[in-house]
Amino acid sequence: MHPLDVLAALKDDSSLSPQLRDKIGDALARLRETCRTAGQPSTKKTPPRSCAHNYFEEMISGHAPFRLSCHRSGLIHTRAKDFDIASSRLPGSIIMSSCNTLMQRTTPALQSPKGVFAELNAIAFQTLRYIDEVEQIEFDVTNVREHDGSIMGDKERLFLSVCCSVFANFYFFTSLCINAEKFLRFLRKIFTCYPLDNSYHNATHAADALQMMSLFFREPTVNFLFSDEEIAICFLAALTVDVAHPGASDALLVALDHPLASVFGDVAIAEHASLLVLTSALVREDNFFFSTTDEAVSADSAHLVKEALYDVVLNAALRNRPSLMSALHDIDTSGHITDADAPKLMAALLVMASNSFAFRSQAQCCRMGTWLLSEIHREECEMERHGIRMTLPHVSGADLTTVLSDYINVVVKPMTAATLALVPTDLQDRLEWNADLVDAATGAGGRPCSVILETSLAPWMTSSLHVMEILKKVATHAKSVDRKASKCAILNASPSRFQGAAAGMMQADSLSSSSSMSGSINATRQEEATTHRSPSLFTSQLYVAGGSPAAHPSRSEHYFSFLRLYDKCERAGELAKDFLGQLIFLALQLDPRYIASYARKKYGDDGCAAECTEMGLLIYKTEEAPSSAEVIASRPPGGSFSNRVADEIDHTDGFILLLMDMYCSREAALAEMESAASVSDKAKTTPPAEPITLEGAPQYQQNSPIRMPVNTESKNTVSWS
């Protein structure tokens, strides 16, 4: 019976008082009127939203800007319906939406680690060891054994072995075409950045957090929700948290007016510092291991990786915990998971992985918890030394087991309770066991593990060296890079620059201006043709419309490659002789006609590193660098004299000569200044600088910007061995 019919029957019931029947009648009339108006279609049309409205709405949406701009045209996909993330029990059958849904993974999340680890171990000269325990819940980072049964004591080898063992187990290493050599170089680089004086936030804890993160993604009920890219981002986030951790809370850094607080403010200081160090190492060309099958890595890929890392790590920061918990509650209430929810779930997994000791055995929990409490005690001593109002628990005089249980109950357990569906049952049981260490041990008939504070730690010292070095390098090289980039004025010279045979040859060559223009047109067509395609996170297309290969790089692109090599060598502190060899080698690879014929006839077009270096020295002693951009632009590769044929090139490309002269002259000038500075102040006159050979010239490039040569005739002051 319809509810309205029930009310109508009650209205006519004579056993009720007249007043009550009148009230029921009024309510019935209102309900019928409401039902009648609700059934009618609304004639009011929603006005169309303007571009400005959509733009401002996106600004306050909370989404990552770069990822949102890439996927703006795409719809928000629903990944799972009727999925209760706060429940420990999954429904019998997860009801997925019929379209625009990640129905299931097209590839498995896990793979056999043998092939990938063998490749990594070969690159590491067989110095790594595959750790079988990374696949198990019983993993103990403090008890990793060597082949002879002894405990692995080399912390770098331990870190690399654990990381490589974990990454090798997941299919994204294959599907994302990760470059094994760059990946290993990246791991070695960030290991040197982990603080050595922190008992808890260090490389060992990072490896343990990474293994805990991998345990979450081993569960089919978890990994089906995430793409390969997102799993890789979670692994990188686990390595990020400790890489530049100062070993102190934000409160102490702000109270001390620490430089890190001046740079990053008072919110998530440790997270911002660690993100800066890790992303700076990751996006370097020789460390960025995400690539396509043709090894074409676009700048967009690096930006997306950085943005995703910042999104996950900062969402997991302590100051953002209320916002994260609120977002998880909303996801739980909605009953479904969409693409927009993924970063929040990834941040929740990071919170639990970075507190991995709470999910370990009781012995491991007490041992690793002691490391955390020791850092807190060190910070407590630092506050007392500076007379800062105490905001930390007095761990030195408290029951450490109780303090550790309080930490687990307040920091870790609420996050786990909000995402029980993402946590394996065994880990949930261990968390409950460790949440009350004393009662758990008593109930099992044993005694609680002892938590002994490490008071032998050295006084707190800032671990911000790597952060400051990066900031200094960025500030120091800003003007230098601008100066080098300003050399692109060479490329803006008059287009009518070719004459005679050289002009004819350049028109036929891919380095000509017409080729460059056709490449730009093709690139434009390609961009128009791919606007409907949803961009991939780490891939880039290098094919023009119609599927044909992209145009051959133009002369301008080659020049920028030379500039990048200049910048790389300067930052690395390479000697001028080494730079000349690398520059000649690169030029021969791009187009041999950049190099004069007399040099190529003597050493060949495919010489080794030593021959390229000798060729560079010969060219530097033989030819003069051009004096202006117009001279460089008027001397294209292939010769400048119309009475010479292409096979009788008489000179090296002017831009290459200019870079050689800048690098060598600058090194000689810096060496001369160093020599002058070492002369005693009592000397009446400064003796003339001795000729300086490149072999003996000190490496000053790394800590100073590129400067124009102090002495324009400095070539005469350089002698070559």
ZAMARGU-4260 file (C-alpha; in steps of 0.2 Angstrom, whole numbers, plus 5000, padded with zeros to 4 digits):
<rodrens>
0) 5000/5000/5000 | 5006/5017/4996 | 5011/5028/5011 | 4998/5042/5006 | 4984/5029/5006
5) 4989/5024/5024 | 4988/5042/5029 | 4971/5044/5020 | 4964/5029/5030 | 4970/5037/5046
10) 4962/5053/5041 | 4945/5044/5040 | 4948/5034/5056 | 4934/5039/5068 | 4943/5033/5083
15) 4955/5048/5082 | 4951/5065/5089 | 4945/5078/5076 | 4960/5089/5079 | 4972/5075/5075
20) 4962/5070/5059 | 4963/5088/5054 | 4982/5088/5056 | 4984/5072/5046 | 4973/5079/5032
25) 4983/5095/5031 | 4999/5085/5031 | 4992/5073/5017 | 4987/5088/5006 | 5004/5096/5008
30) 5013/5079/5003 | 5002/5077/4988 | 5006/5094/4982 | 5024/5091/4984 | 5023/5075/4975
35) 5014/5083/4961 | 5026/5097/4959 | 5041/5086/4960 | 5035/5075/4946 | 5034/5090/4934
40) 5050/5094/4924 | 5058/5110/4928 | 5057/5124/4915 | 5071/5134/4922 | 5087/5131/4912
45) 5104/5131/4920 | 5114/5145/4912 | 5130/5139/4903 | 5146/5142/4912 | 5159/5154/4905
50) 5177/5149/4903 | 5181/5161/4917 | 5169/5152/4929 | 5177/5135/4925 | 5195/5142/4927
55) 5191/5150/4944 | 5182/5134/4949 | 5198/5124/4945 | 5208/5136/4955 | 5199/5131/4971
60) 5196/5113/4967 | 5212/5107/4976 | 5218/5097/4961 | 5236/5097/4955 | 5237/5111/4942
65) 5248/5103/4929 | 5240/5086/4930 | 5223/5094/4929 | 5228/5104/4913 | 5234/5089/4905
70) 5218/5079/4908 | 5206/5094/4908 | 5196/5087/4893 | 5195/5069/4901 | 5181/5064/4913
75) 5184/5059/4931 | 5184/5040/4930 | 5175/5029/4944 | 5187/5016/4949 | 5176/5006/4961
80) 5158/5007/4967 | 5151/5000/4984 | 5169/5000/4990 | 5170/5004/5009 | 5188/5009/5013
85) 5185/5009/5031 | 5179/4992/5032 | 5190/4977/5035 | 5178/4966/5025 | 5176/4968/5006
90) 5159/4965/4998 | 5157/4948/4990 | 5157/4955/4973 | 5164/4973/4970 | 5151/4981/4958
95) 5161/4991/4945 | 5153/5004/4934 | 5149/4999/4916 | 5160/5013/4908 | 5174/5024/4912
100) 5180/5013/4925 | 5196/5004/4929 | 5187/4987/4928 | 5203/4977/4932 | 5222/4978/4929
105) 5226/4974/4911 | 5243/4968/4917 | 5248/4961/4934 | 5255/4972/4948 | 5269/4959/4952
110) 5282/4950/4941 | 5296/4939/4944 | 5311/4949/4950 | 5324/4938/4943 | 5327/4947/4926
115) 5326/4965/4933 | 5337/4961/4948 | 5350/4952/4937 | 5351/4968/4926 | 5353/4979/4941
120) 5366/4968/4949 | 5376/4967/4933 | 5376/4986/4932 | 5382/4986/4950 | 5396/4974/4946
125) 5387/4960/4956 | 5389/4969/4972 | 5370/4968/4976 | 5361/4954/4985 | 5343/4949/4982
130) 5334/4949/4998 | 5320/4936/4998 | 5312/4943/5014 | 5306/4959/5006 | 5292/4948/4999
135) 5287/4943/5017 | 5278/4952/5032 | 5292/4945/5043 | 5305/4957/5035 | 5317/4965/5047
140) 5329/4978/5040 | 5341/4976/5055 | 5343/4958/5052 | 5347/4956/5033 | 5359/4943/5031
145) 5374/4940/5019 | 5377/4924/5010 | 5388/4918/5024 | 5374/4921/5037 | 5382/4937/5044
150) 5372/4953/5046 | 5374/4965/5032 | 5384/4979/5039 | 5387/4990/5024 | 5372/5003/5025
155) 5374/5008/5007 | 5374/4990/5001 | 5359/4987/5012 | 5349/5002/5005 | 5353/4997/4987
160) 5349/4979/4989 | 5332/4982/4998 | 5327/4995/4985 | 5332/4985/4970 | 5324/4969/4977
165) 5307/4979/4980 | 5307/4988/4964 | 5311/4972/4954 | 5296/4963/4961 | 5283/4975/4952
170) 5278/4975/4934 | 5279/4994/4933 | 5298/4993/4931 | 5294/4984/4915 | 5279/4993/4909
175) 5286/5011/4912 | 5302/5006/4903 | 5313/5011/4918 | 5331/5013/4913 | 5340/5002/4925
180) 5357/5011/4924 | 5349/5028/4928 | 5338/5020/4942 | 5354/5014/4951 | 5363/5030/4948
185) 5348/5039/4956 | 5348/5027/4971 | 5366/5030/4974 | 5364/5049/4973 | 5350/5050/4986
190) 5359/5038/4998 | 5372/5051/5000 | 5359/5064/5005 | 5351/5054/5019 | 5357/5061/5036
195) 5370/5051/5045 | 5367/5058/5063 | 5348/5054/5064 | 5344/5038/5073 | 5327/5036/5065
200) 5325/5047/5049 | 5339/5040/5039 | 5342/5028/5024 | 5339/5012/5034 | 5322/5018/5039
205) 5318/5024/5021 | 5322/5006/5015 | 5310/4999/5029 | 5296/5011/5024 | 5298/5006/5006
210) 5297/4987/5010 | 5281/4991/5020 | 5274/5001/5006 | 5277/4986/4994 | 5267/4975/5006
215) 5251/4985/5004 | 5253/4984/4985 | 5255/4965/4985 | 5237/4964/4990 | 5225/4962/4974
220) 5212/4971/4984 | 5223/4986/4984 | 5234/4986/4968 | 5218/4985/4957 | 5214/5003/4962
225) 5230/5010/4956 | 5240/5012/4940 | 5258/5007/4938 | 5263/5026/4938 | 5254/5028/4955
230) 5262/5013/4962 | 5279/5020/4957 | 5275/5037/4964 | 5271/5029/4981 | 5288/5020/4981
235) 5297/5036/4977 | 5287/5045/4991 | 5292/5032/5004 | 5310/5036/4999 | 5307/5054/5000
240) 5302/5057/5018 | 5319/5054/5026 | 5331/5060/5012 | 5334/5078/5020 | 5325/5076/5036
245) 5333/5088/5049 | 5329/5076/5063 | 5319/5089/5072 | 5301/5095/5073 | 5294/5111/5064
250) 5292/5119/5081 | 5311/5118/5085 | 5316/5124/5068 | 5304/5139/5069 | 5309/5143/5087
255) 5328/5143/5082 | 5324/5154/5066 | 5332/5140/5056 | 5337/5143/5038 | 5325/5129/5033
260) 5311/5138/5042 | 5315/5154/5033 | 5315/5145/5016 | 5300/5134/5018 | 5289/5143/5031
265) 5283/5134/5047 | 5272/5120/5038 | 5279/5104/5033 | 5297/5110/5033 | 5305/5092/5033
270) 5294/5087/5019 | 5298/5102/5008 | 5316/5100/5011 | 5316/5082/5007 | 5306/5085/4991
275) 5318/5098/4985 | 5333/5086/4987 | 5325/5071/4980 | 5317/5079/4965 | 5332/5089/4961
280) 5342/5072/4960 | 5328/5064/4950 | 5325/5076/4936 | 5343/5077/4931 | 5345/5070/4914
285) 5357/5056/4919 | 5346/5051/4934 | 5328/5052/4927 | 5324/5034/4924 | 5307/5035/4917
290) 5307/5034/4899 | 5298/5027/4883 | 5305/5013/4872 | 5314/5026/4861 | 5321/5034/4877
295) 5312/5050/4873 | 5309/5059/4890 | 5299/5075/4889 | 5300/5089/4901 | 5281/5086/4905
300) 5285/5069/4912 | 5297/5076/4924 | 5285/5090/4929 | 5271/5077/4932 | 5282/5066/4942
305) 5287/5081/4953 | 5269/5087/4955 | 5263/5069/4960 | 5277/5067/4973 | 5273/5084/4981
310) 5254/5080/4981 | 5256/5064/4990 | 5270/5069/5002 | 5263/5085/5007 | 5246/5077/5010
315) 5254/5065/5022 | 5262/5079/5032 | 5257/5081/5050 | 5250/5098/5048 | 5238/5092/5034
320) 5232/5077/5044 | 5215/5084/5048 | 5212/5088/5030 | 5217/5071/5025 | 5206/5062/5038
325) 5192/5073/5032 | 5195/5068/5014 | 5196/5049/5018 | 5179/5051/5028 | 5171/5059/5012
330) 5178/5044/5002 | 5171/5032/5014 | 5154/5041/5014 | 5152/5042/4996 | 5155/5023/4994
335) 5165/5024/4978 | 5183/5029/4973 | 5187/5040/4958 | 5203/5047/4950 | 5202/5062/4961
340) 5203/5051/4977 | 5219/5042/4972 | 5231/5055/4979 | 5222/5055/4996 | 5223/5036/4997
345) 5241/5036/4992 | 5245/5049/5005 | 5236/5038/5018 | 5247/5023/5013 | 5263/5034/5014
350) 5258/5039/5032 | 5257/5020/5037 | 5272/5015/5027 | 5283/5029/5035 | 5278/5022/5052
355) 5282/5005/5047 | 5288/5000/5065 | 5270/5000/5071 | 5266/4985/5059 | 5281/4975/5064
360) 5283/4962/5077 | 5284/4968/5095 | 5303/4966/5096 | 5305/4976/5080 | 5292/4989/5085
365) 5302/4992/5102 | 5319/4992/5093 | 5314/5005/5079 | 5303/5014/5091 | 5318/5017/5102
370) 5326/5026/5087 | 5311/5038/5086 | 5311/5042/5104 | 5330/5045/5104 | 5327/5058/5091
375) 5313/5066/5102 | 5325/5065/5117 | 5339/5074/5107 | 5326/5088/5102 | 5321/5089/5120
380) 5339/5092/5126 | 5341/5105/5112 | 5326/5115/5118 | 5332/5115/5136 | 5349/5121/5130
385) 5342/5136/5120 | 5329/5139/5134 | 5314/5136/5122 | 5297/5132/5130 | 5295/5113/5130
390) 5283/5106/5118 | 5289/5088/5118 | 5285/5074/5130 | 5299/5071/5143 | 5304/5054/5137
395) 5319/5053/5147 | 5309/5052/5163 | 5293/5043/5156 | 5288/5025/5153 | 5295/5023/5136
400) 5284/5008/5132 | 5269/5019/5136 | 5275/5034/5126 | 5278/5022/5111 | 5260/5015/5113
405) 5253/5033/5114 | 5262/5037/5098 | 5254/5022/5089 | 5237/5026/5095 | 5237/5044/5091
410) 5247/5045/5075 | 5245/5028/5066 | 5230/5019/5072 | 5217/5032/5066 | 5224/5032/5049
415) 5223/5013/5048 | 5205/5013/5055 | 5200/5025/5041 | 5208/5014/5027 | 5206/4996/5034
420) 5202/4989/5017 | 5219/4994/5011 | 5228/4986/5025 | 5232/4967/5025 | 5224/4958/5040
425) 5240/4952/5047 | 5247/4970/5048 | 5230/4975/5056 | 5233/4962/5070 | 5251/4967/5073
430) 5245/4985/5074 | 5233/4981/5087 | 5246/4971/5096 | 5258/4985/5097 | 5245/4998/5101
435) 5246/4992/5119 | 5263/4984/5121 | 5262/4981/5140 | 5244/4973/5140 | 5248/4963/5124
440) 5263/4955/5132 | 5255/4952/5148 | 5240/4944/5140 | 5252/4932/5130 | 5260/4927/5147
445) 5276/4936/5144 | 5285/4952/5148 | 5284/4968/5137 | 5300/4972/5127 | 5311/4984/5135
450) 5313/5001/5127 | 5330/5008/5131 | 5333/5026/5126 | 5349/5030/5116 | 5357/5044/5126
455) 5374/5043/5117 | 5368/5052/5102 | 5378/5068/5097 | 5370/5085/5100 | 5358/5090/5087
460) 5365/5097/5071 | 5356/5103/5056 | 5355/5091/5041 | 5351/5105/5029 | 5368/5105/5019
465) 5361/5097/5003 | 5346/5109/5003 | 5357/5124/5005 | 5369/5118/4991 | 5354/5116/4979
470) 5347/5133/4983 | 5365/5141/4981 | 5368/5132/4965 | 5351/5138/4958 | 5355/5156/4963
475) 5373/5155/4957 | 5369/5148/4940 | 5353/5158/4936 | 5363/5173/4928 | 5375/5161/4920
480) 5361/5150/4911 | 5353/5166/4906 | 5369/5172/4898 | 5372/5156/4889 | 5354/5156/4883
485) 5356/5173/4877 | 5367/5166/4864 | 5351/5161/4855 | 5353/5178/4847 | 5364/5169/4835
490) 5349/5159/4828 | 5339/5175/4825 | 5351/5182/4812 | 5346/5186/4795 | 5338/5171/4785
495) 5347/5176/4769 | 5364/5171/4776 | 5369/5157/4763 | 5378/5160/4747 | 5386/5149/4734
500) 5390/5131/4736 | 5388/5132/4755 | 5371/5139/4753 | 5366/5126/4741 | 5372/5112/4753
505) 5363/5120/4768 | 5347/5120/4758 | 5348/5102/4755 | 5353/5098/4772 | 5342/5095/4787
510) 5351/5109/4797 | 5345/5122/4785 | 5332/5136/4790 | 5319/5129/4778 | 5321/5111/4786
515) 5319/5119/4803 | 5303/5128/4797 | 5296/5112/4790 | 5300/5103/4806 | 5290/5117/4816
520) 5275/5115/4804 | 5275/5096/4806 | 5276/5098/4825 | 5261/5110/4824 | 5251/5097/4814
525) 5256/5084/4826 | 5250/5094/4841 | 5234/5097/4832 | 5232/5079/4828 | 5235/5073/4846
530) 5223/5085/4855 | 5210/5072/4857 | 5222/5060/4864 | 5223/5058/4883 | 5241/5061/4888
535) 5250/5048/4897 | 5260/5052/4912 | 5277/5047/4907 | 5276/5045/4888 | 5279/5057/4874
540) 5275/5056/4855 | 5289/5060/4843 | 5280/5056/4827 | 5272/5069/4816 | 5255/5068/4808
545) 5252/5052/4798 | 5264/5042/4808 | 5280/5048/4799 | 5296/5051/4810 | 5298/5069/4816
550) 5309/5081/4806 | 5328/5079/4809 | 5334/5091/4823 | 5338/5109/4816 | 5354/5118/4818
555) 5346/5128/4833 | 5343/5112/4842 | 5361/5106/4840 | 5367/5123/4846 | 5356/5121/4862
560) 5363/5103/4864 | 5381/5111/4864 | 5375/5124/4877 | 5368/5110/4888 | 5385/5101/4887
565) 5393/5117/4892 | 5382/5119/4907 | 5384/5101/4912 | 5403/5101/4911 | 5404/5118/4920
570) 5393/5111/4935 | 5403/5095/4936 | 5420/5105/4936 | 5427/5097/4920 | 5444/5102/4914
575) 5444/5112/4898 | 5453/5098/4889 | 5439/5086/4894 | 5426/5098/4888 | 5434/5100/4871
580) 5434/5081/4869 | 5416/5079/4873 | 5411/5094/4863 | 5420/5087/4847 | 5413/5070/4850
585) 5395/5077/4851 | 5397/5088/4836 | 5403/5073/4826 | 5388/5063/4831 | 5376/5076/4826
590) 5384/5081/4810 | 5403/5079/4805 | 5402/5094/4795 | 5403/5105/4811 | 5421/5100/4812
595) 5434/5107/4799 | 5440/5094/4786 | 5458/5095/4791 | 5455/5089/4808 | 5443/5075/4802
600) 5456/5069/4789 | 5469/5068/4803 | 5459/5059/4816 | 5444/5053/4807 | 5425/5055/4810
605) 5423/5041/4823 | 5438/5043/4834 | 5439/5038/4852 | 5438/5050/4867 | 5457/5053/4867
610) 5457/5057/4848 | 5442/5068/4850 | 5452/5077/4864 | 5467/5079/4853 | 5456/5085/4838
615) 5449/5098/4850 | 5466/5104/4855 | 5471/5105/4837 | 5456/5116/4832 | 5458/5127/4847
620) 5476/5131/4842 | 5473/5133/4824 | 5457/5143/4822 | 5451/5159/4830 | 5434/5161/4838
625) 5421/5173/4829 | 5418/5190/4836 | 5400/5192/4834 | 5384/5182/4832 | 5382/5188/4814
630) 5399/5180/4809 | 5393/5163/4817 | 5377/5164/4807 | 5385/5168/4791 | 5397/5153/4793
635) 5386/5137/4792 | 5393/5120/4793 | 5400/5115/4776 | 5412/5130/4773 | 5411/5149/4771
640) 5419/5151/4754 | 5409/5148/4738 | 5424/5142/4728 | 5426/5127/4740 | 5416/5111/4738
645) 5408/5102/4752 | 5422/5090/4755 | 5435/5103/4757 | 5428/5112/4772 | 5441/5125/4779
650) 5434/5129/4796 | 5425/5122/4811 | 5407/5129/4816 | 5409/5146/4823 | 5398/5143/4838
655) 5408/5128/4843 | 5424/5139/4842 | 5415/5152/4853 | 5411/5139/4866 | 5428/5132/4866
660) 5436/5149/4868 | 5424/5154/4882 | 5428/5138/4892 | 5447/5138/4890 | 5448/5157/4892
665) 5438/5157/4908 | 5448/5143/4915 | 5464/5152/4912 | 5457/5168/4919 | 5452/5159/4935
670) 5468/5150/4937 | 5477/5167/4935 | 5467/5175/4948 | 5470/5160/4960 | 5489/5162/4957
675) 5488/5181/4960 | 5478/5178/4977 | 5492/5166/4983 | 5505/5179/4981 | 5511/5187/4998
680) 5504/5204/5002 | 5521/5210/5005 | 5526/5208/4987 | 5529/5225/4978 | 5524/5219/4961
685) 5514/5204/4955 | 5524/5193/4944 | 5517/5189/4927 | 5506/5173/4927 | 5515/5158/4921
690) 5507/5149/4906 | 5494/5137/4913 | 5491/5120/4906 | 5474/5112/4906 | 5481/5097/4915
695) 5486/5107/4930 | 5472/5120/4930 | 5461/5118/4946 | 5442/5114/4944 | 5433/5130/4948
700) 5418/5128/4937 | 5408/5119/4950 | 5406/5133/4962 | 5406/5148/4951 | 5395/5154/4936
705) 5400/5155/4918 | 5409/5172/4916 | 5414/5180/4900 | 5433/5179/4897 | 5442/5192/4908
710) 5456/5193/4895 | 5450/5192/4877 | 5467/5187/4872 | 5469/5174/4885 | 5472/5161/4872
715) 5490/5166/4870 | 5492/5163/4889 | 5487/5145/4887 | 5499/5131/4883 | 5495/5114/4877
720) 5504/5098/4881
</rodrens>
